[in-house]
Amino acid sequence: MIGMTAGEAKKPARDIPRAVKLVFYRIAVVYVGSLFFLSLVIAWDDPRMLSGSSKTARSPFVLAFTNVGYAQAGNVLNAIIVRKNAARSC
């Protein structure tokens, strides 16, 4: 991907290192930002995440949407995850 981008850039010597550095920051913002907002919405000891009677945990993102009042958004998120996993297994 970097090679293709370098072939299309006007100044690859300047643009490619800048793009590689920005990818790190974008990933950090997405992951750290999502963890920050999840920690604001869900308590660390929320019993809905993992119960003793079940071996499966609920997704923190679904719990966050439910806590905020958008329960249907959690269903959409689960549908996207199931679709991606189904596509990988084929």
N, C-alpha and C positions, 0 to 999 in steps of 0.2 A: 504494500500500500504506500509506503514511503517513497519507493522508487517511482511509482506511477504519479504520485503527487509532485515529486521533483521534476518529472518530465513535463508537467503542465504548469509549473510555477514560472513566473517571470524572472525572479531572482532566487533560485533554489538555495544558494549558499546562505542567504539571510533568512528565508522563509521557513525552511525545513527545521532548523534547530529551534526556532521560535515556536513552531507548531508542536514539536515534540515536548517542549517544556509546558506549553499550555494544556496538553493532554493530561499531564500529571495533575495540574491544578484543577482541571475540570473534574477529574475522577475524585480527587480529594474533596472538592466542594459537594459533589453529589452524595458520596458515601457519608462523610462527616455531617453534612447538612441534614440528610435524612435521619441519621442517628440522633442528632440534636433535637429535631422536631418530634421524633418518636418518644424521646425521653421527656419531652414536655407534656405529651398527651397521655402516655401510659406509665403507670407506676411499675417499678422494678419487680415488685412482688404480686403483680396482678394474678389472681388465681385462674383466670381464663386462659392464660398462656399455656400452662401445662397442669393438668389435674392428675391426682393419684389414680383415678379410675380409668384414665385413658393413656395410651402410649403415644398419642400424637399431640402436638402442640398447635395452637392457633397462630396464624401469622400476625406479627406485631403490626403490620401495615393494615390488615383487615380490622384489627382491634382499634387502631387509631381512627380509621374511617367511621367505625361504629360509635366510638366515644364522641366524635365530633358531630355525628348525626347524619352521616352519609353512608348508611349500611349498604346501599346498592352499589356504591363505588367499590366496596370490598368484594362484592360478587363479581364485578367487572375485572378487578385485579386478579381474582382467582381464575377466572375464565382465560385471561391472557397467559397466566402461568401454565395452566393445564394445556393450552393450545401449543405453547412453545415446547413443553416437555413431550407432547405427543408427536410433534414434528421431528424432534431429535431422535426419537426411538424408531422412526420408520427407515 
